[in-house]
Structures are given as C-alpha cells and as structure tokens.
C-alpha cells in the first residue's frame, strides 16, 4: 500500500489497555496480644515450734507426825483448812536468865 498525498492522515484511538503497577508502602498496624496472668495462692504449712510449760507443785507426805490443832478453822481460797488463832491463849513469854540480872 502506498500513501498518496491526496488522502489526509487520520488518527484513530484504540481503547486503552490497563497496566497495574503495584507499589507497596509500609503501614504500621498494632496487633495487641493479651496475656492473662492468674496468681494462684496455696497455703503451705511451715512449722514454727513453740513450747508451753506447765509447772505442777507436788508436796510429799511429811515424815513426822503433825500436831493436831484445836481451834477455830476456816477454809482459805484454795479449799484447805487453815488455823485462825494461836496455839494456846494462856502461854506467857518466858524471861531469859540474862534479863533477870541487873
């Protein structure tokens, strides 16, 4: 085919062809990971030794014969009988042999 000068040049447009140029730009995305911590308390016995002392008073029977009391008696706060008066009312105090000399 030859081009003759008497035919003008015509321009025709073809529908466009689409070409995608992928460009990747970084975008920050916060991802939250939840960690749940459970404090589980357990009682563990730890022995602490302490000592309690009980003191008992023990009185053995006397080896001699106790005199018999003849006088008013009453019970004291511990439930034992206690003599409330002297041994004898008519006893007088003896003078020493050193007190007679002057």
Secondary structure, 3 states (H helix, E strand, C coil): CCCCCCCCCCCCCCCCCCCCCCCCCCCCCCCCCCCCCCCCCCCCCCCCCCCCCCCCCCCCCCCCCCCCCCCCEEECCCCCEEECCCCCCCCCCCCCCCCCCC
